[in-house]
Amino acid sequence: MARPDGIARTALAFARRHPTIAVGGALLLSMALVAAIAPWIAGDPRHMTPSDRLQAPSARYWFGTDSLGRDVFARTVHGARVSLAVGLSVAAASVAAGLAIGLVAGYYRRLDGWLMRPMDGLMAIPAILLAIALVSLNKASVGIVIAAIAVPEVPRVVRLVRAVVLTVRERPFVEAAVGSGSRGLKIVLRHILPSTVAPLIVQATYIMASAILVEAALSFLGAGVPPEIPTWGNMIASSRLFLARAPWTIFFPGACLALVILAVNLVGDGLRDRLDPRLARRM
Amino acid sequence: MAAYALRRLLSMLPVVGIVALFVFMLLHLAPGDPAAIIAGDNATPENIAQIRQRLGLDEPIWKQFLVWAASLAQGDLGRSMFWNESVATLIGQRAEPTIALACSTLVVAVAIALALGIVAAAKAGTGIDRLVMGIAVVGFSVPVFVTGYLLIFVFAIGLKWLPVQGYAPIADGVIPWLRHLVLPSAALGLAYVALIARITRATMLDVLAEDYMRTARAKGVAPVPMLLRHALKNAAVPIVTVIGIGVALLIGGVVITETVFNIPGIGRLVVDAISRRDYPIIQGVIILFSGVYVLLNLLVDLSYALFDPRIRY
């Protein structure tokens, strides 16, 4: 019996020391859990019951029904899956691409200009518009949406990684590695890469928050995943004419969306305070 | 200063050129025939052949790019087949609501954010500080359209203080114009306020810890002039930088806000183009908005000299 008690105490001590990570993390984990077991706890999000249109929240329909008589609770719970999956995939994809480009640009100085000018150009394009263009040129699919949101995030990761590489490469331990005969790729991977990990974890969290937001915005504007997949963005879009009569159709997906983004941002702020004290002081 | 401004203006050209190259490649790397994409869904084979001819799609790709970029440089943003009108004209017709929305949001949001950030820094560590920073974290997390519908529900449908949606041209009177702008600007500005309030507080805290601030306090400068003239001026450069970077947030937000509030601006033009697959409009607006963003950030760079006389060009 002593062990679980010890774990509980450690968890409590951690929560006290890093309240933002604990609160954000707990919120995020519970959302992820609900999303994972969605098919078992909620009904069919596509099933329409025409006789039950625009019902207010009740014991039968916890979040009410929308204009087609679909269960808002089932749709909201299933919508969490798209949001979280897109958020995680975009963070992983843009960090991987940005890390590779940033390491090369920072270490191989001759390639720097060739890699960074396109990044400057890409950064000047408003992310939502670039994503709209990418989605409208291709068939709507979850993969295209992930790519369309990830591409505009890449230059921000590249800049961060490049800045870290430029400071680290002048440090004595890198010089020592060069002096003792290590070659380019080994120096980058063994001696420089580890310094980028902490800032990248923080950056990845913020990218996830912004990816969830952009995904919802794209779905809302009709440039997101195929409309038959329920997402918080297309739920709000399809209910917007019923705001006065059935505010719950917009309120519940909207509140979930804000809550998930808030949770991810809280985790990001907490991680930044913990991993990157220099940055933490600035914000 | 003028020489520097000119030099910076010229250094923008490669960035704008790269934006154009990206947009061009986007169309040509997409699956499908570029001529058919530009023609849109309702095009006849003759339309497509005509576009193919006009764009020189049978020429080598680098030549196509140069021809396209040259016409772009002359202000030709292409032609929308759906409207049968040049994209530049369509944008011009819808510019007023967008400019009004963006400018009113920018001015009001910056004013509110500066006030919140300064108060939070001056009262650092107190309940006021924590409240302001809490609002900033939440404000940065709520999407524009969620805020927008919440504001409509409370202030337009519930309290009936303001119009639900739409836009009133300024030519039809200033009061209705302002009444239609209040809610959209509030929804659009929230995230921007949060962003700027955070950086204002952080920079002000740095400046307030400086020796010259202690000197100012010691010689008896009153608190408000001290915060504004001594502290804010020294904190200005990072704050202005973030105001410039944050404009990207506003530009993306305009597209969504205009949809929520049914404002007939450039953002609506793009959103309507999505379902019609009217690619020339999307392409034209991307180039325009990217250009505005780059230009604004150039102005931000030039403004540093106003705040810090040590910076000379």
Contacts between the chains, C-beta under 8 A, distances in Angstrom:
chain1	res1	chain2	res2	distance
A	117	B	14	6.2
A	117	B	15	7.6
A	117	B	18	6.1
A	118	B	18	5.7
A	118	B	22	7.8
A	120	B	15	5.2
A	120	B	18	6.9
A	121	B	14	7.8
A	121	B	15	5.3
A	121	B	16	7.9
A	121	B	17	7.6
A	121	B	18	2.8
A	121	B	19	5.0
A	121	B	21	7.3
A	121	B	22	6.1
A	122	B	18	7.6
A	122	B	22	6.5
A	124	B	15	5.7
A	124	B	16	7.7
A	124	B	19	5.6
A	124	B	290	4.7
A	124	B	293	5.6
A	124	B	294	5.0
A	125	B	19	5.8
A	125	B	22	6.7
A	125	B	23	7.9
A	125	B	286	6.1
A	125	B	289	8.0
A	125	B	290	4.9
A	126	B	248	5.6
A	126	B	251	4.5
A	126	B	252	4.9
A	126	B	286	7.4
A	126	B	289	5.3
A	126	B	290	6.9
A	126	B	293	6.8
A	127	B	248	7.2
A	127	B	252	6.0
A	128	B	252	3.8
A	128	B	255	6.0
A	128	B	256	7.5
A	129	B	251	7.6
A	129	B	252	7.0
A	129	B	255	7.0
A	129	B	270	7.0
A	129	B	282	7.3
A	129	B	285	6.6
A	129	B	286	4.8
A	129	B	289	6.1
A	130	B	286	6.8
A	132	B	255	7.8
A	132	B	270	6.6
A	132	B	274	6.1
A	132	B	282	6.1
A	133	B	23	7.3
A	133	B	26	5.7
A	133	B	279	7.7
A	133	B	282	5.1
A	133	B	283	6.9
A	133	B	286	6.1
A	134	B	26	6.8
A	135	B	274	7.9
A	136	B	273	7.7
A	136	B	274	5.4
A	136	B	277	6.2
A	136	B	279	6.6
A	136	B	282	6.1
A	137	B	26	6.4
A	137	B	27	6.8
A	137	B	30	3.8
A	137	B	31	8.0
A	137	B	32	7.9
A	137	B	37	6.7
A	137	B	279	6.9
A	138	B	30	6.3
A	138	B	31	6.6
A	139	B	31	8.0
A	209	B	141	7.2
A	213	B	143	5.4
A	216	B	143	5.8
A	216	B	145	7.9
A	217	B	143	6.5
A	217	B	144	7.6
A	217	B	145	7.1
A	217	B	252	7.6
A	217	B	256	5.5
A	220	B	145	5.4
A	220	B	256	6.8
A	220	B	259	7.4
A	221	B	255	7.0
A	221	B	256	6.8
A	221	B	259	6.2
A	221	B	271	5.2
A	221	B	274	6.4
A	222	B	271	7.1
A	222	B	274	5.5
A	222	B	275	5.6
A	223	B	274	4.8
A	236	B	145	6.2
A	236	B	146	7.4
A	236	B	149	7.1
A	240	B	149	7.0
A	240	B	260	7.6
A	243	B	149	5.8
A	243	B	152	6.5
A	243	B	153	6.0
A	243	B	157	6.9
A	244	B	153	7.7
A	244	B	157	4.9
A	247	B	153	5.7
A	250	B	149	5.2
A	254	B	143	7.7
A	254	B	145	7.7
A	254	B	146	3.9
A	254	B	149	6.7
A	254	B	150	7.3
A	255	B	146	7.7
A	257	B	143	6.0
A	257	B	146	6.1
A	258	B	138	7.8
A	258	B	141	5.8
A	258	B	142	4.4
A	258	B	143	6.9
A	258	B	146	5.6
A	261	B	141	4.2
A	261	B	142	7.5
A	261	B	143	7.3
A	262	B	137	7.1
A	262	B	138	6.2
A	262	B	141	3.9
A	262	B	142	7.8
A	265	B	137	6.3
A	265	B	140	6.5
A	265	B	141	5.2
A	266	B	137	7.0
A	269	B	137	7.0
A	281	B	202	7.6
A	282	B	202	5.0
A	282	B	206	8.0
A	283	B	198	5.7
A	283	B	199	7.4
A	283	B	202	5.3
